[in-house]
Every structure is written in structure tokens, then in C-alpha cells.
Amino acid sequence: SGPGARDGSTGWFADRFYDGEGTSGIGAGGAFDIRTHKFEMRYLSEIVAWSGSAIRLDGDDLWIGLMRQPDGAAFSGGLLRYNLKTGAVAKFEIPDYIYTIDRVGDTLYCGTSNGLEIVRGGTVTQMRFEPDLSGRLVGVSAGPKL
């Protein structure tokens, strides 16, 4: 099973699979309509080799954190934005495993394995959190990635 999001009677999801011996699954996003009991799958070329780690339905955009799970630690494949109405796909390079995707105003925040990735427009800014000399965590910006 993978991450999911709900919009009224429709549940959106991204599948998740184990890659112990190489790529062993086919990544996809999909929807299940609770009223009609019908599934709809979307096999996009940008997700086919990846599992989903997090998902967010944001208006017409479905955001999916991409990941792989080989033997050992899982790793990131970035962030995918899929527009449900137009079919447009965009991929954002995010080097860390995405656990959560949230929005505040015009900014998307991805909670990752090593901090926070901030997506505003086409720009991704990485915030890492490191201990200072007293042991308190402080934010360190790695700057925008274009």
C-alpha cells in the first residue's frame, strides 16, 4: 500500500513496492470512487519506475513524492506534479526521501529525511536542520535550486 489523499467521494493514491532485486514493480497513481466502486489508474512515464512516498491533492494538481526501496535505505526520486485536467507533468529534483507534502498559501512544503524542501513556483529551496554548539536545532538554507 502507498500514500493516499481524499477529495469528496474520490480517493487518490500512489502505489508502493519493494525493489530488493532491482525494479520489481510498476509505479502508478490512481483513484477510487467510493460511490461507483470504480478504479482509474494513471501510468505516467515519469512514475513508472518509482513508488510513492507521499501524496497531496491540491486543486487540479496531484503531487507525489517518488522513492525506491532496494535492500537498505529508501531513496528519493524527486517530486512529481501531475495536473488532473490537462495531463501536464512536472518533476522537481528533491534529493531526500519525502515523507509529507503540505501547502500554505502559494508555497508547498515537503518534509524530508534531511529537512524541509520549499517549492514556490518553479524554485525549490532546501532547508536543513543541524545542531548548533548548544545542541539546539537551527535551520540552514542550502539556497534555491532551479
Buried (B, 14 or more C-beta within 10 A) or exposed (E): EBBBBEEEEBBBBBBBBEBEEEBEBBBBBBBBEEEEEEEEEBEBEBBEBBBBBBBBBEEEBBBBBBBBBBEEEBBBBBBBBBEBEEEEBEBBEBBBBBBBBEBEEEEBBBBBBBBBBBBEEEEBBBBBEEEEEEEEEEEEEBEEEE
